[in-house]
Amino acid sequence: MESGESRKHPTLRIKGKKRRSLCGKTIVLGVTGSIAAVKTVELARELIRHGADVYAVMSEAAREIIHPYTLEYATGHEVITKLMGKIEHVEFLGMEGFADLFLIAPCTANTLSKIACGISDTTVTAFATTAFGSDIPIMIVPAMHETIYRSPLFQENMMKLREKGVEVIEPKFEEGLAKIASIDDIILRVERKLSQNRLKDKRILVTGGPTIEPIDPIRVLTNRSSGKTGVEIAKEAFIQGADVTLVHSGRIGFDGIKEIYVETADEMIEACIEELRSASESGERYDVFISSAAISDFRVDFHSEKLSSEVEHFLRLTPNRKLIEEVRRLFPEIFMVAFKAETDVTVDELIARARRKMDALSLDVVVANDVAKGGIGTEDNEVFILLKDRDEVTHVKGLKREIAEELVKIISDML
């Protein structure tokens, strides 16, 4: 496993191409004898696309399902199938090991239970025991039949590992199986584990996407917002260690991010107020409220039956309540981030309008953009970020994920 040779492998050309959140991180991927081992090729490559160096360790049972050459292709490094004179488990996960994380995916019930009992009779279990001794973090992604997963003996062993600090990424239950978590879920949890944890112990409530005002049982009044910005902000806040709730009209299904589904502006406002109020009453109040949703400014009178297409209709637009105004009035102490969208204005006028909104509502951060120039319903955007009591304006142009990263960094620096 010569590092000079591994760097020449064609697979490593994709390193950091999607994101650089794992750059500088070395991940040892333990693969055990579950049929879900077939998914580890794409998992390894996604980790690399996020910037990580990945080295695979396979149990004998795993080699019955996929060939080591397959994972050598996927990682760009020779696969460890047995412990040799290099004492690879110590090289990577020993006291001076250079790995940052031991990720076991998929992890069978047999392997998990052996690790819980301190048995080190395979390459993967030997690596796990070594990681415990050097305090290198371990993440486990179980995959097995649902009946095995729900066995009290297995649950006892899993709880034992959790008590030792092992992070378990829950499976998806389908067709009588405890299926391996999605690759997106695994990547998100790895990013969180290895991030700077800028928002550790913070609670953040995010709104995102459009709201939908019904006209009749079929037709609605809405806007072109994709909801991408809210999702990316929620994900980045989660990656940085926050406890995140996302209120929106979409569904992302990420394990660890609480979602509240709403449709209308009224539903979004009531959901946000109720979430903030119940959190305050329970003593676990939110620290930050980020209102990135494109909330409908108007609603129409709802018709309980489908409107006829044979005649002309006139819709009366009634202004909706303003979410940020109500949240600021009811929760004056919360750190608040709002968005200000305008069309066809100069940069100076856009910033001036955002500043007036900030002053009027005592906002901590305002993100301003001119949607006539793009940003709504697209993958990228150009924004100007204004901070309370500061003259400087941060200009960010790029993917919405990159904008979310910069915004979360600014928020964390201000808290």
C-alpha positions as CSV (number, residue, x, y, z in Angstrom):
1,M,0.0,0.0,0.0
2,E,2.6,2.5,-1.2
3,S,1.2,6.1,-0.8
4,G,3.0,7.2,-3.9
5,E,1.4,4.5,-6.0
6,S,-2.1,5.0,-4.5
7,R,-2.0,8.7,-5.4
8,K,-1.6,7.7,-9.1
9,H,-4.8,5.7,-9.1
10,P,-7.4,7.1,-11.6
11,T,-10.1,6.9,-8.9
12,L,-8.4,9.7,-6.9
13,R,-9.1,12.1,-9.7
14,I,-12.6,12.5,-8.3
15,K,-11.3,13.6,-4.9
16,G,-13.1,16.7,-3.6
17,K,-15.1,17.1,-6.8
18,K,-18.5,17.3,-5.1
19,R,-17.5,19.0,-1.9
20,R,-14.4,19.5,0.2
21,S,-15.9,18.9,3.7
22,L,-13.8,15.8,4.3
23,C,-10.5,17.1,2.8
24,G,-7.6,16.1,5.0
25,K,-9.6,13.3,6.6
26,T,-8.6,9.6,6.4
27,I,-11.5,7.1,6.7
28,V,-11.0,3.4,7.2
29,L,-14.1,1.6,5.7
30,G,-14.8,-1.8,7.3
31,V,-16.9,-4.1,5.1
32,T,-18.5,-7.2,6.5
33,G,-20.5,-10.1,5.1
34,S,-23.9,-8.5,4.4
35,I,-25.4,-8.4,0.9
36,A,-25.4,-4.6,1.4
37,A,-21.6,-4.8,0.8
38,V,-22.5,-4.2,-2.9
39,K,-23.3,-0.6,-1.9
40,T,-19.8,0.1,-0.6
41,V,-18.4,0.9,-4.0
42,E,-20.6,4.0,-4.3
43,L,-20.2,4.8,-0.6
44,A,-16.4,4.8,-0.9
45,R,-16.5,7.0,-4.0
46,E,-18.9,9.5,-2.4
47,L,-16.6,9.8,0.6
48,I,-13.8,10.5,-1.9
49,R,-15.9,13.0,-3.8
50,H,-16.3,14.9,-0.5
51,G,-12.5,15.0,-0.1
52,A,-11.7,12.0,2.1
53,D,-8.9,9.4,1.7
54,V,-10.6,6.0,2.0
55,Y,-8.9,2.7,2.8
56,A,-11.0,-0.5,2.8
57,V,-10.8,-3.4,5.3
58,M,-12.8,-6.6,4.4
59,S,-13.7,-9.6,6.5
60,E,-13.6,-13.0,4.9
61,A,-17.4,-13.1,4.7
62,A,-17.4,-9.8,2.8
63,R,-15.0,-11.3,0.2
64,E,-17.7,-13.9,-0.5
65,I,-19.9,-11.1,-1.7
66,I,-17.6,-8.6,-3.5
67,H,-14.0,-9.1,-4.6
68,P,-11.3,-7.0,-3.0
69,Y,-10.3,-5.7,-6.4
70,T,-13.7,-4.0,-6.6
71,L,-13.0,-1.9,-3.5
72,E,-9.4,-1.3,-4.7
73,Y,-11.0,0.3,-7.7
74,A,-13.5,2.2,-5.6
75,T,-10.9,3.6,-3.1
76,G,-7.8,3.8,-5.2
77,H,-5.9,1.9,-2.5
78,E,-5.0,-1.8,-2.0
79,V,-7.6,-3.5,0.2
80,I,-6.7,-5.0,3.6
81,T,-8.0,-8.5,3.8
82,K,-5.7,-9.9,6.5
83,L,-3.2,-8.5,8.9
84,M,0.4,-8.6,7.7
85,G,3.8,-7.5,8.9
86,K,2.8,-3.9,8.6
87,I,0.3,-4.5,11.4
88,E,-2.2,-2.4,9.4
89,H,-4.7,-2.1,12.3
90,V,-2.1,-0.3,14.3
91,E,-0.8,1.7,11.3
92,F,-4.2,3.2,10.8
93,L,-6.0,3.0,14.2
94,G,-3.2,2.6,16.7
95,M,-2.0,5.3,19.2
96,E,-0.2,7.1,16.4
97,G,-2.5,5.9,13.6
98,F,-3.3,8.4,10.9
99,A,-7.0,7.6,10.4
100,D,-9.7,10.0,11.6
101,L,-12.6,7.5,11.6
102,F,-13.4,3.8,11.4
103,L,-16.6,3.4,9.5
104,I,-18.1,-0.1,9.4
105,A,-20.6,-0.3,6.6
106,P,-22.4,-2.6,6.3
107,C,-22.0,-4.1,9.8
108,T,-23.6,-7.5,10.3
109,A,-25.1,-8.6,13.7
110,N,-22.2,-11.1,14.0
111,T,-19.6,-8.4,13.7
112,L,-21.3,-5.9,15.9
113,S,-21.8,-8.5,18.7
114,K,-18.2,-9.6,18.5
115,I,-17.0,-6.0,18.8
116,A,-19.3,-5.5,21.8
117,C,-17.8,-8.6,23.4
118,G,-14.2,-7.6,22.6
119,I,-13.6,-10.5,20.2
120,S,-11.0,-9.7,17.5
121,D,-11.0,-12.7,15.2
122,T,-11.4,-10.9,11.9
123,T,-9.7,-8.0,10.2
124,V,-12.7,-5.8,10.9
125,T,-13.1,-6.7,14.5
126,A,-9.3,-6.4,15.1
127,F,-9.4,-2.9,13.6
128,A,-12.4,-2.0,15.9
129,T,-10.6,-3.2,19.1
130,T,-7.6,-1.2,18.1
131,A,-9.7,2.0,17.5
132,F,-11.2,1.6,21.0
133,G,-7.7,1.5,22.5
134,S,-6.6,4.7,20.7
135,D,-9.9,6.6,21.1
136,I,-10.4,6.9,17.3
137,P,-14.1,7.4,16.6
138,I,-16.1,4.4,15.3
139,M,-19.3,4.6,13.3
140,I,-21.4,1.5,12.6
141,V,-24.0,1.1,9.9
142,P,-26.0,-2.1,10.6
143,A,-27.7,-4.2,7.8
144,M,-29.5,-7.5,8.4
145,H,-32.9,-9.1,8.7
146,E,-35.3,-7.1,10.8
147,T,-36.0,-10.0,13.2
148,I,-32.2,-10.2,14.0
149,Y,-32.0,-6.4,14.5
150,R,-34.9,-6.5,16.9
151,S,-33.5,-9.4,18.9
152,P,-33.0,-8.3,22.5
153,L,-29.5,-9.8,22.5
154,F,-28.5,-7.8,19.5
155,Q,-30.1,-4.6,21.0
156,E,-28.2,-5.2,24.2
157,N,-24.9,-5.4,22.3
158,M,-25.7,-2.3,20.3
159,M,-26.5,-0.4,23.4
160,K,-23.2,-1.5,25.0
161,L,-21.4,-0.1,22.0
162,R,-23.3,3.2,22.1
163,E,-22.4,3.5,25.8
164,K,-18.8,3.2,24.7
165,G,-19.2,6.1,22.3
166,V,-19.8,4.2,19.1
167,E,-22.3,6.1,16.8
168,V,-24.8,3.9,15.1
169,I,-26.6,5.0,11.9
170,E,-30.0,3.5,12.1
171,P,-31.2,1.2,9.2
172,K,-34.3,1.6,7.0
173,F,-37.0,-0.9,7.7
174,E,-38.5,-2.3,4.5
175,E,-39.7,-5.7,3.3
176,G,-38.8,-7.4,6.6
177,L,-35.2,-6.1,6.4
178,A,-33.1,-3.7,8.4
179,K,-31.6,-2.2,5.2
180,I,-28.4,-0.2,5.3
181,A,-29.0,3.6,5.6
182,S,-28.9,5.6,2.4
183,I,-25.5,6.8,1.2
184,D,-26.6,10.4,1.6
185,D,-27.5,9.7,5.3
186,I,-24.1,8.1,5.9
187,I,-22.2,10.9,4.2
188,L,-24.1,13.5,6.2
189,R,-23.4,11.8,9.5
190,V,-19.7,11.3,8.7
191,E,-19.5,15.0,7.8
192,R,-21.0,15.9,11.1
193,K,-18.7,13.6,13.0
194,L,-15.6,15.0,11.4
195,S,-16.6,18.7,11.2
196,Q,-15.4,21.6,13.4
197,N,-18.7,21.4,15.3
198,R,-19.2,25.2,15.1
199,L,-22.8,24.9,16.3
200,K,-22.4,22.1,18.9
201,D,-25.2,22.3,21.5
202,K,-27.1,24.9,19.5
203,R,-30.7,24.4,18.4
204,I,-31.7,25.9,15.1
205,L,-35.1,26.3,13.4
206,V,-35.1,26.7,9.7
207,T,-37.9,27.4,7.2
208,G,-37.5,26.7,3.6
209,G,-39.2,26.4,0.2
210,P,-42.5,27.8,-1.1
211,T,-45.8,27.8,0.7
212,I,-48.9,26.7,-1.2
213,E,-52.3,28.5,-1.0
214,P,-55.2,26.4,-2.3
215,I,-57.7,28.0,-4.7
216,D,-59.9,24.9,-5.0
217,P,-59.3,21.2,-4.4
218,I,-57.0,21.0,-7.4
219,R,-55.5,24.4,-8.1
220,V,-53.1,26.3,-5.9
221,L,-51.3,29.6,-5.7
222,T,-47.6,29.2,-5.1
223,N,-44.1,30.4,-6.3
224,R,-41.0,29.1,-8.1
225,S,-38.9,28.5,-5.0
226,S,-37.3,25.0,-5.0
227,G,-36.6,24.9,-1.3
228,K,-32.9,24.1,-2.0
229,T,-31.6,27.0,0.1
230,G,-33.5,25.9,3.2
231,V,-32.4,22.3,2.8
232,E,-28.8,23.2,2.4
233,I,-28.8,25.5,5.4
234,A,-30.4,22.8,7.5
235,K,-27.9,20.2,6.4
236,E,-24.9,22.5,7.0
237,A,-26.1,23.5,10.4
238,F,-26.6,19.7,11.2
239,I,-23.1,19.0,9.9
240,Q,-21.7,21.7,12.3
241,G,-23.3,19.9,15.3
242,A,-26.6,21.7,15.7
243,D,-29.9,20.2,16.6
244,V,-31.9,21.2,13.5
245,T,-35.6,21.4,12.7
246,L,-36.7,22.2,9.2
247,V,-40.2,23.5,8.5
248,H,-41.1,23.2,4.8
249,S,-43.5,21.9,2.2
250,G,-41.0,19.2,1.0
251,R,-39.5,16.1,2.5
252,I,-35.8,15.2,2.7
253,G,-35.9,12.2,5.0
254,F,-32.4,12.7,6.6
255,D,-31.9,10.9,9.8
256,G,-31.1,13.5,12.5
257,I,-32.9,16.5,11.0
258,K,-36.5,16.9,12.3
259,E,-39.0,17.9,9.7
260,I,-42.3,19.6,10.0
261,Y,-44.5,19.5,6.9
262,V,-46.7,22.5,6.1
263,E,-48.4,23.9,3.0
264,T,-49.9,27.3,3.6
265,A,-48.4,30.4,5.0
266,D,-50.7,30.2,8.0
267,E,-49.6,26.6,8.7
268,M,-45.9,27.6,8.5
269,I,-46.4,30.5,10.8
270,E,-48.4,28.5,13.4
271,A,-45.9,25.6,13.1
272,C,-42.9,27.9,13.8
273,I,-44.6,29.7,16.7
274,E,-45.7,26.4,18.3
275,E,-42.2,24.8,17.8
276,L,-40.5,27.8,19.4
277,R,-43.0,28.1,22.2
278,S,-43.0,24.4,23.2
279,A,-39.2,24.4,23.1
280,S,-39.1,27.4,25.4
281,E,-41.6,25.9,27.8
282,S,-39.6,22.7,27.9
283,G,-36.4,24.5,28.8
284,E,-34.7,23.6,25.5
285,R,-35.2,26.8,23.6
286,Y,-34.0,27.4,20.1
287,D,-30.9,29.6,19.7
288,V,-31.4,30.6,16.1
289,F,-34.3,31.1,13.8
290,I,-33.5,31.2,10.0
291,S,-36.4,32.2,7.8
292,S,-35.4,31.3,4.3
293,A,-38.8,30.2,3.0
294,A,-40.5,32.0,0.1
295,I,-43.7,32.5,2.0
296,S,-46.7,33.5,-0.1
297,D,-47.5,37.1,0.5
298,F,-51.1,36.5,-0.5
299,R,-53.9,34.0,-0.1
300,V,-57.2,33.6,-1.9
301,D,-60.7,32.5,-0.8
302,F,-60.8,28.7,-1.0
303,H,-63.6,27.2,-3.2
304,S,-64.6,23.8,-1.9
305,E,-65.5,22.5,-5.3
306,K,-63.4,22.7,-8.5
307,L,-63.9,25.9,-10.3
308,S,-65.4,25.5,-13.8
309,S,-63.0,26.2,-16.6
310,E,-65.9,27.3,-18.8
311,V,-66.3,30.7,-17.2
312,E,-64.1,33.6,-16.2
313,H,-63.0,33.9,-12.6
314,F,-61.5,36.8,-10.6
315,L,-59.3,36.0,-7.6
316,R,-59.0,38.4,-4.7
317,L,-55.5,38.4,-3.1
318,T,-55.6,38.9,0.6
319,P,-52.3,39.7,2.3
320,N,-50.9,37.0,4.6
321,R,-49.4,37.4,8.0
322,K,-45.7,38.1,8.3
323,L,-43.8,35.3,9.9
324,I,-40.6,37.2,11.0
325,E,-42.7,40.0,12.4
326,E,-44.7,37.6,14.6
327,V,-41.6,35.6,15.7
328,R,-39.7,38.8,16.6
329,R,-42.7,40.1,18.6
330,L,-43.2,36.8,20.5
331,F,-39.5,35.8,20.9
332,P,-37.5,39.0,21.1
333,E,-34.4,37.4,22.3
334,I,-33.9,34.8,19.6
335,F,-31.0,35.2,17.1
336,M,-32.9,35.8,13.8
337,V,-31.8,35.5,10.2
338,A,-34.1,36.6,7.4
339,F,-33.9,36.8,3.6
340,K,-34.8,39.8,1.5
341,A,-35.6,39.1,-2.2
342,E,-36.0,42.0,-4.7
343,T,-36.2,42.3,-8.5
344,D,-34.3,44.5,-10.9
345,V,-32.6,46.8,-8.4
346,T,-29.0,48.0,-8.1
347,V,-26.8,46.4,-5.6
348,D,-26.7,49.6,-3.5
349,E,-30.5,49.7,-3.5
350,L,-30.8,46.0,-2.7
351,I,-28.5,46.4,0.3
352,A,-30.3,49.6,1.4
353,R,-33.6,47.8,1.4
354,A,-32.2,44.9,3.3
355,R,-30.7,47.2,5.9
356,R,-34.0,48.9,6.4
357,K,-35.6,45.5,7.0
358,M,-32.9,44.6,9.4
359,D,-33.3,47.8,11.4
360,A,-37.1,47.7,11.4
361,L,-37.3,44.1,12.8
362,S,-34.0,44.1,14.8
363,L,-32.7,41.2,12.7
364,D,-29.2,39.8,13.4
365,V,-28.5,38.8,9.8
366,V,-30.2,39.5,6.5
367,V,-29.4,37.7,3.2
368,A,-30.4,39.8,0.2
369,N,-30.6,38.8,-3.4
370,D,-32.1,40.0,-6.7
371,V,-34.2,37.1,-8.0
372,A,-34.6,38.7,-11.4
373,K,-30.9,37.8,-11.9
374,G,-31.4,34.2,-10.8
375,G,-31.5,32.2,-7.6
376,I,-35.1,31.2,-7.4
377,G,-35.6,27.6,-8.5
378,T,-31.9,27.2,-9.4
379,E,-28.9,25.3,-8.0
380,D,-26.9,28.5,-7.5
381,N,-27.4,32.1,-6.4
382,E,-25.7,35.4,-5.7
383,V,-26.4,36.9,-2.3
384,F,-25.2,39.8,-0.1
385,I,-25.1,39.0,3.7
386,L,-25.6,41.9,6.1
387,L,-24.8,41.8,9.8
388,K,-26.4,43.7,12.6
389,D,-24.4,46.8,13.8
390,R,-21.7,46.2,11.2
391,D,-21.0,48.0,7.9
392,E,-19.3,45.2,6.1
393,V,-21.3,43.2,3.5
394,T,-20.3,39.6,2.5
395,H,-20.8,38.9,-1.1
396,V,-21.2,35.2,-2.0
397,K,-21.8,33.8,-5.5
398,G,-22.0,30.1,-6.1
399,L,-23.9,26.9,-5.4
400,K,-26.6,27.2,-2.7
401,R,-24.6,24.7,-0.7
402,E,-21.6,27.1,-0.7
403,I,-23.9,29.9,0.4
404,A,-25.2,27.8,3.2
405,E,-21.7,27.0,4.4
406,E,-20.7,30.7,4.5
407,L,-23.9,31.7,6.2
408,V,-23.6,29.0,8.9
409,K,-20.0,30.1,9.5
410,I,-21.0,33.7,9.9
411,I,-23.8,32.7,12.3
412,S,-21.5,30.5,14.4
413,D,-19.0,33.4,14.6
414,M,-21.7,35.7,15.9
415,L,-23.1,33.5,18.5
